[in-house]
Amino acid sequence: MSMNVSDQLVEMLKQAGVKRVYAITGDSLNPVNDAIRRDGTLEWIHVRHEESAAYAASMDAEINGIGCCMGSSGPGHVHLINGLYDANRSGNPVIAIASTCHTEKFGSDYFQETNPILLFNDCSKYNQIAATPKQFATMMPRAIQIAKEEKGVSVISLPGDVAEAPAADVPSSLKSYVTKSVFRPNDIEIKELAEVINNHKKIALYCGYGAKDAVKEVELLAEKLNATIAYSFRGKIFFDKPESQYTVGMNGLLGNPSGFKSLEKADVVLMLGTDFPYAEFMPKDNIIVQIDKRAEIIGRRAKVDYGYQGDIKDTLEVLLPFLNVKKDKDFLEKMHALYVEEEKKYEKPKEDAKENKLNPEDAAVLINKYASEDAIFTVDTGMTCVWAARLIKASKNRYLTGSFNHGSMANALPMAIGAAASDKNRQVIAMCGDGGLSMLLGDLATVMQYQYPIKIFVFNNRSLGMVKLEMEVSGYIDWQTNMINPPFDKIAELMNIKGIEVKNYQDLEPKIKEAMEHNGPVLVNIYTDSDTLAMPPKITFEQMRGFATTMVKKIGLGKFNEVENMVKAGIDTL
C-alpha cells in the first residue's frame, strides 16, 4: 500500500518526537485515525472532550517538549480552542490537527464547515490550511519547527480528501530540527551588568519559569551576593525550597509579604526569566534588571533600567566570575526571617473546623506532606491556586503547573491526564476546584478507561470561591456564586475510580494518606469552608472599603449569618 498524506503526517509527528495523540475521532479525521492504527507506534488517547485533548497535549509538551491533539471537522476542532489558547500563552509546543470538510465544499456553507484561519489565528504561532498534498508536505515540517522554536501552538487544518490522498514529494525537507545554541548577552553587556550588581548592596532575585533550567546557577548567584530569591507562581516549584536560606517566598496576588517586601526594599532587582503580569506588585523606586530570551517582552511589566536578551543559565554562567562576593547578610536574613514567620502560621491546623467546613489550607498542607518527592501537581484556577501557591513546596524533582497565564477553569483534570499518559513513573496529583471539575467532569471517563493512577483532590466549597471573594472586595453582593454539587466521590465510584469523602477534620489526614497510597485512580471529595480568605501580600484601602461595603449590604438584606462568617474568617486569617 502506497503512503498517503495521513501516513506522511504520522511519520513527521514521530520524527518530531510526538509519542501520543489526544483526540476524538470522526468524519474527516478518520483517515488519520486509520494511519495511526496501522502504524502501531503512536498512542491514541481517546478523551471525552476536545478541550481536554488540547490541555492534555499542552501538558505532554510541557513535560516532554512537544504534544499533539486533533479535532474532527467543525465542532470537534472548535472545542480545541480554549486549551490551545492556554498552551500558546504558556509557551508549550503543541501540534493541533484540525480536520475539515472536503476541499470542493469550501465556501459553500457546508455541514460543519468553519473558517480555520479566522478560528485559530489568535491562539497559535502558525496556522494554515493544507488544501493539496504538496501544500501539506511543505507546511507540516514548518509547523513543527515553529511550534518548537517559537514555543507555542501550530495548527494545520487538513481536509478529509487531502488526508486520504497519495502523499506528494516536495523539494523542501520533510524533517524538523532541534537547535541548542548558546544564547547570552555580549561581553560588553555582561560587564555592564556585573558593574551594576557590584556597585549596590542589597540584591533581590525574582525568578520565573524561564529560569527553571538554571536553578543551580541562581542558587550560586544568591550565595555569592547574599541575595534573596523570590519567584513567580510558575517559578515557585523550582525555587520554593524549605531548606534554602535564600528563599523569601512568592510575589504577587497569591504571594507572601516577604516576597513582595524583598523586591520593594532591594537596591537592585534581577528579573530572571519572568513575565509576571501584575505591574502593581513590582517595585517602583529601585534599579530593575530584566534578562529574558524574548527581547520583545522586556520592560512591559516594570520600569526596567537594564534589559538583556539571553538564556538565564547561559547568561549566569558567564556573569558569575565577574561578580564580587557580598558578605553583608542583614537584608537577606531579615527577609528570610519574615518568610519563615509567615510560614509558621500554616503549621497550626484548624482542628475545630465544623463539619463540611474544613480549612482548605489544612488539606493542602497534608497533600504536600504525603505527595512523593517527584510528584506532578496540576492546579485548577481559583481558590485552589491560592492553596497550591502557598503550601505546595519544591522537593527533589516536583513539578507544578496550571492555567497560570490564560487563567481558565477546568484545567487540572485534563492536564493530569496528559501528565499521567506521558510519564507512567511519577505520581500525578490534580488539585481541582468543584467548579472546575464540574466543567469537564466527563473526562473522569478517560481516567476510568485508561486507569491512570491520578490522585484527584476536590476542594468542594460549594461555590465559585475566587469569584465570591472578588465580588466581596469590590463591594458587590456575592450573587450566583453558590453551587449545589453532586457527590463527586460517588460519581467516581461509578466510574471504577476509588471515591473518598471527607467532611470532618479527624478524617482529613488518614483519608489523604489513604488516597496517596492507593494503587490506582482515586478521587477525594473534601468539603471545605467557602468563607476562608486568601489575603494578598499587600492590602489596599479600596479592598478593605469594598469588603466593608459588602458586609453593610448583607446586613441590610438580613444575611447576618454570612456577615458573621465573613468576620470570623477575616479574624482567623489575620
N, C-alpha and C positions, 0 to 999 in steps of 0.2 A: 504494500500500500504506500503510495507516494505521500510525502509530507504536505499537510495543508497549513493554513495560517494559524489555526489553533495549536497544532503541533509545534510550529515555529515559536509561538508565544510561550509554550511550556519550556522549550529549550532555553529561551532567553531568560525566563524567570529563574530557572535552575542555575544558569551560568552567573546570574547576578547575586546568587546566594539565598534566594527565596526557598523556604523549606515547606511552607504550607500556605493554603489559601482559605480565607474566611468568606463564606458566601451562602446564598440560597439559589439553587439552580432554577432554570425555567427558560422557556421560549428561545430567544436568540442567544442565550448563554449556553445552551445545551451542547453545541459543538466543542466549546472549551471544556465543559464538564467531561465529555467523552474523551477528549485528548488527555486530560489528566488521569482519567480512569485507565486508559490504555498504557500510559507511561508508567504508572505504578510507583513512582518515587516521590511525587509531591503529595502531601496530605491535604485532603479536602475537609475542612471543619464546617459542618452544617449548623450554622447558628439559626436562631428563630426570628431575627430581625436584622436587616442590613445595617442599621445604625450600630448594632453590636458588632457586626463584621468589621466596620471601619475602626471602631475603638479597639477591638482585639488586634487588628493588623497594626495599628499605631503602637500598641504595647509591645508587640512582637518586634517592631522596628526599633523601639526604644531600648530593648534588651539586646537584640541581635544585629542591628544595623540596617535592616530592610524588612518590610512587611507587605502583604498583598491582600486586597479584598476585591470582591466582584459583586456587581448588581445587575440583575436582568433588566430587560427593556422597560422604560417608563418608570412606574412607581418603585420598582426594585432598585434602580440606581439612584432615584431621588432620595430614598431612605438613607443612602450613604452619607449625605451631605453634612450633617451635624458632626459625626465622627471624623470626617475629613477636615472640617474646619479646625477641630481640636488637634489633629495630627499636624496640620500645616503650621498652626500657631505654636505648636510645641517643638517644631523642627525635626519631626520624625519622618524619615524617608519611606513613604508608602506609595505603592503602585496600585492604582484603582482602575479596574477594567469595567467600563460601563457598556454593556451590550445594548444595541439599538435595533430598531426595525430595519428591514432590508433597504438598501440604498435607493431602489427605484420608488420607494414610498416616501422619501424625504420631501418635506414641504407640502404634503397633501392632507395634513391633519389626520394622519393615520392613527389607528388604535395604539395607544400607549406611546405615541410619538412625543418627544421632548426636543429641546434645543440644548444639547450638552455643553456647547461653548458658553452660552449665557449662564447655564446652570452651575458649572463648576469653576468659572473663571476666578471667582473671589476666594476660593478655598484651595487653590493649587498654585504651584510654580510653573507647571507645564500642562496644557490642556488642548488636545487635538482629536479630531475625528479621522480615523483611517478608512477612507472610502474605497481604497483599492489595496490589493495585496502588496504592491510596491510601496505604497504610502505606509502601510503597516511596518514593513521591513525597515524602512528609513526612520520612522518615528519612534518605534519602540525602544531601540537602544538609546536614543536621545532622551526619552522619558526616564529611563532608568538612571542614566548618567546625571541628569538634572536633579532627580529626587535625592540621589546620594550626595552630590556635591553642594547643592544649594539647601539641603536639609529641609525637605518638605514633601508635598504630595504631587505626583504626576498622574494625570488622568488620560487614558486612551479609550475613546469610545469606539466600539467595534461592532459594526452592523452584522447581523446574522449571516447574510450571504457572503460577506468577506471572511468571516470566521471559518466557514467551511470550504472556501475556495482554495485551489492549489497555491502553495507558498511560492513567492517570487524571489528571484535573485536580484540583488542591487549592488552597485559599486561601493557603497559605504559599508563600514564594519557592522557586523551583527552582534558584536561583543560589547560589554560595558567594562569600564576600567576603574580601578581603585588607586587613588593617589595618596601619598603620605609625605608631603613636603614639610620641611622645617618652615615655620611661619612666625616671625617676630619683628619688632621694630628694628630700625637700622642702628648702627653703633652710636651715632650721634644722639639719637633719641634715648637709647639705653643710658648713656652717660648723663643726659639731661634729667632723666627720671631719677637716677641714683643721687644726683645733686639735690633734687627737691626733697627726697627722703632723708638724706644725711643732714640737711640743714634744719630739720624740725624734730621736735622731741616726742610728741605723742602721735603714734601711728595706729590707725584702725583699718583692718582689712574687712571688706564687705564682699562675700563670696557667693556667686550664683552657680547655676547649673553648668555654665561654661567653664567652671574651674574643677569639675568633677574628676578629670584625669590628672589633676595637679595637686592632689591632697598632700602628698609628701613635700612638694615644693612650697606650698602655702604654709605648712607647719614649720618648715625650716626658716621661712621668711619671718613668721611670727616669733620664733625662738631668737633669731638674730636681732630683731628690732624690739623685743618685748612688746609686741603689738597685740591688740585684741583681734579675735576672729568672730565677726558677726556674719549672718548669712540670710539669704532669701529663703522662701519656702522650698523652692526647687533645689536649692543648695544645701538645705538643712541636713539631709540624711547622710551627707558625706563629711560634714564638719561638726555636727552636734554630738560630740563625744564626751560623756560624763567625766572621763579620766583626764581630759585635757585642761591644762591650767590657762589656756588662751581663749577658750570658748566663752562668749558672753551672751549667746542667745540670738534669736531671730529678730529682725527688724520688720516693721510693717504692721498692718491692722491686726494680724494674728500673733504678733511677736511679743518679745519681752521688753520691759522697761530698760533693762541693761543693754540690750541690743541697740535700742534707739539712742540711749544716752552715750554709748561708746562712740557712735558716729558723730553725735552732736558736740561732744567735748574734745574730740581729737583735733590735732593741728592739721593732719593730713589724712584723708580717707582714700584708700585704694579700692575702687570698684573693679572686681576681678570676675569677668565673665557673667555679669548680671545685667539684666534689662528690667529690673524691678520697677513696676509701673506706677507706684504711688509716690509722686513727687513730694507730697506734703510730709512724708516721713524722712525725706533726705535733708541733710544739714544745709544751712544757708551761708554760714559765716566762716567756713574754713576752706582749705585747699582740697579740691577734689580731682583725683586722677582716675581716668577710666581706661581699662585695657579690654579689648574685645576683638574677636575675629571679624565681626561685622562693623566696618568703619561707619556705615550709614546710621547706626543706632547711637553712636557716641554723642552725648550731650542732650539726648531727648528726654531724660528723666531728672536731670540735675544741671546746675550751672557748673559744668566741668571746666577746670582750668588747664588740664593737660590731657590730651587724648591720644592713645596709641593703638594701632591695629596689630593684633597678633594672637597666637595661641597662648593660653596662660602658662602652660607647662614650658613651652619653648622659651617664652619671654623671661620667666622667673629663673630658669636655669642659667641664662646669660647674665641676668641682673644681679643675682646674689653675690658674686665675688666683688662687685663694685660697692657694696653697702658696708658701712661701718657698724660695728656691734654697739647696740644701745644697752647700757647697764641699768638705767633707772627703771624700776618696776612699779612705781607708785600708781601711775594711771592704769596699768594692766591689773594690778591687784585690787584696786578699788572697784573697777568694772566687773571683774570676775567674782568678787565677794558679793556684789549686788545680784549677780546672776544666781549664785549658789543660794542666797537667801530667798530669792523668788522661787526657786525650785523646791525648797523645803515645804512649801505650803501644800504641795501635791502628795507629800508623804503621809498626810493625816487623812485617812478615808472618812467619808461621811456615813458612819455606821448607823446613825439614827434615821436614815432615809425612809420615808414612808413607802408602803407597798405601791408598786407601779411608778414610783418617782425616784428611781436610783440616780445617783450622781454620775453623769457620763464621764467625768474625769476619772472617777474610780475605775470604771470599766476600761478606759484607755490605758491607765497605769498597769492594770493586770494583763491586758493584751500585750503590752510592751514587755512585761515580766516573763511571760510564758512563750513568746514568739522565739523562733530559732535565730541564731546569730546571722544567718544569711537569708532571712525571710524577705519576700517581696510584698510590700504593702500597697494596695490601691485604695484610694480615699475618695468618697463622694464629696461633691461640692455642697457647702452648707455648714452647719454646726459641727459635723463630723470632721471637717477640715481643721476646725479650731483645736479639737482634742488631739488630732494627729500631729498638728504643727507644734503643739506644746509638750506632748507627752510620749510620742514615739521617738526613740533615740537611735542614733547610729550604733552599730556594733561591728562585728568582724567584716561582714560583707552585705549589710542590709541595703535594700533599695525601697524608696517610697516615691509614689507618683500619684497624680490625679489630673483633673482638668484645671491646672493652675493658671493657664493663660486664657483659655476660652471660657472657663467658668461654667461649664454645663453640668446640670444634674444628670444622674443615671449612669455615670461613667465607671463607677467602681467595679460592678459585676462584670461587664464585658471586658474591661482591662484585665481583670483577674483571669478571665477565660483565656485571653491572649498570653498572659504570663504562664499559666498552667500548661497550655498547649505547647509553648515554646521551650519551657525548662522543666523537665519532669523531676529534677533532683532537688528543687528548692521548695520550701514551704511558701504557699501563697495565701495571703490574708486580705480579704475585702472588707473594708470598714464602710458599711453602707448606711445612708440615711433612709428612713422609712419612705420619704417622698421620692428619693432617687430610685430605690429598689422597685417601688410600685410602677415606675415608668417603663422599665424593661424586665418586668417580672417573668415574662415568658421565657427569657433565656436561662432561667433555672433549669428548663428542659434540656438546654445544651450541656449544662453541668451534669444532669442526670444521664444523658445519652453517652457521654464520654467518661463519666465517673471521675472527673477531675477532682483531686482531693483538696479543694479550696475551703478555707475556713471563713465563712461569711458571718460577720457580726453586724446585726441590725440595731442601730441606735434608734429605738422606736419611741419617740417623744410625742407621737400622735399630732404632729404639727409641722408646718414649714418653719422650722425654728429660726433659721437665719433671717428669713423674710419677716417673721414676727418681731425679732429684735431690731431689724432695720426700721420697721414701722414705728416701734416704740420710741427709739431715739430721735425720730423725726417728728414726733408729736402726733402720730396717727393712732387711731384705734386699730388693733391688730385683727381685722375682719377678714374672714375667709382664709385663715391660715390653719385652722384646726382640721384634723383628719380622723376619720373612722377607718381603721385599718383591719384587714383580715388577719387571722392568726398566722403569721409568716412561718412559724415553726411547723404548724400543721400542714400548710401547703408544701413545705419542704419534704415532710414525711411521705406525702402522696407521690412525690417525685423521686422516691428512693434516695433521698438525702436525709441524713440524720438531723432531726429537729430538736432543739433545746429551748425551753422557755425560762427566762429569769425575771422574776418580779420582786424578790426580796434580797436584801444585802447579804444575808448569810449564805445565799446560794451563788452569789456572783463569782467568787474566786474558784470554788470547786467546779462550777459549770464551765468556766472559761478554760480551766486546766483540762477538763474532760474533752472539750472540743479540740484543743490543740493536740491532744494525744490520740484522737480518733483517726484511724487509718482509712480515710475516705472523705467525701464531701460532708460538710456539716454547716447548718445554719443556726446561729444563736440569736434568739429574739429577746433583746434586752429592753425592758420598759424603763425609759429614762425620764427625767424631770424636764419638761419643756420650758420651765422658768429659769433654768440655770443660765447665768450670764457669762458672757465672754468679754472681759474688759480689755480694750486696746492699751498699748503701752503709753499712749498719750490721750488723755480725755479732754475734750474741748467743752467750753461753756455751752455751745449750741447743743451738744449731745445731752448734757445734763438738763438743759432747759426743755428739750424735746421730751426726755424721759418724764420730767415732772408734769409737762403738759398732758401727756398720755394718762398719767395717774389721775389728774384732776378730771379729765373727761370720763374716765372709767367710774370715778366716784359719782359724777353727775348721772351716769347711767345705772347706778346701783350695783356695780360689779365690785363689791367690797372684797370678796374672796380673792379675786385676781389682783387687786391692789396689794393685799396682804402678802400674796405670794411674790409679787414684784419687789416689795420692800425687803422681805426676808431673803430673797435671792441676792439682792444687792448687798445686804449686810454680810451674808455668808461669803460672797466673793471678795469683799474688801477685808 
